[in-house]
Amino acid sequence: MYAGQESVNNAVNSKRPVNLDLSTIHFPLPALTSIVHRITGVILFVGLIFAFWALDASLSSPEGFEAVRDTLAHNFLAKLIAWGLLSALGYHFVAGIKHLVMDADIGVTLEGGVKKAQITIVLSALLIVLAGVWVW
Amino acid sequence: MVTNITNLGRSGVSDWLIQRVSAVVMALYTLFIVGFLLFSSDLDYATWSGLFAQTWMRIFSLLAFVSIAAHAWVGLWTVTTDYIKPAGIRIAAQSIIILANFVFLVWGIQVVWGA
């Protein structure tokens, strides 16, 4: 019998109510915004390849500049990548500002944490829409 | 005190500060680039390359690229340390991240400061 079995047996046999309905258990909003902050960070790191490629090509020659502009103007996949990276950047930016606000000891309460997570989602959603308008 | 030989500043407080200073530098650089692209309608090569020919822009860019390298390492070190438990895979992943960071930095310097 492995170590975890005993605690499982205790939990099953105890008279305490046990909630096994996983659909009712979920992360609180601040936890979700924190995880997305990490995910967008990883995405942005990978996206540096595209950013540096675009910067390199656009500064290499007038032809390179036109190639980048033409790609961003007409290639659907390029537009999608640009929008995706700008969206990740917008979210990571807003969530980063939230960190600085927390560092300044503002709203570091349970209610404040939920409030700031909500503000993060609203502001980044706005930036994502604006980024989409910019790209298309 | 918990010490770790792979994090950037060798202390959590140091990493915390590096992460914030680099974040502010990148935020300013991002706002500047986005603002420049938005407000220069019909941007052409001459204007774009002219911007990056300025010494202050090259310094600003280098500062941003160094900040990217530091920020990405602190962030990805945290993520890999949190989620990749087997030491061998974690060290391998972190080695790839360090290499990629180095390549991005040298690439960026070459683009902005190269001939």
Contacts between the chains, C-beta under 8 A, distances in Angstrom:
chain1	res1	chain2	res2	distance
A	38	B	75	7.6
A	38	B	79	5.5
A	41	B	72	7.8
A	41	B	75	4.9
A	41	B	76	7.4
A	41	B	79	7.2
A	42	B	76	7.0
A	42	B	79	6.6
A	45	B	72	5.1
A	45	B	75	7.9
A	45	B	76	6.3
A	45	B	97	7.7
A	45	B	100	7.5
A	48	B	68	7.0
A	48	B	72	7.9
A	48	B	104	5.3
A	52	B	104	6.2
A	52	B	107	5.3
A	52	B	108	6.2
A	52	B	111	7.0
A	55	B	108	7.7
A	55	B	111	5.6
A	56	B	107	7.0
A	56	B	111	4.8
A	58	B	45	7.8
A	58	B	48	6.3
A	59	B	48	7.0
A	59	B	49	5.6
A	59	B	52	5.7
A	59	B	111	6.0
A	59	B	112	7.8
A	61	B	45	7.7
A	62	B	45	4.3
A	65	B	44	7.6
A	65	B	45	4.0
A	65	B	48	6.3
A	65	B	49	7.6
A	66	B	45	7.5
A	89	B	30	6.8
A	93	B	27	6.4
A	93	B	30	6.9
A	96	B	23	5.3
A	96	B	27	7.2
A	97	B	27	7.9
A	99	B	20	7.7
A	99	B	23	7.9
A	100	B	20	6.7
A	100	B	23	7.6
A	103	B	20	7.1
A	134	B	38	7.7
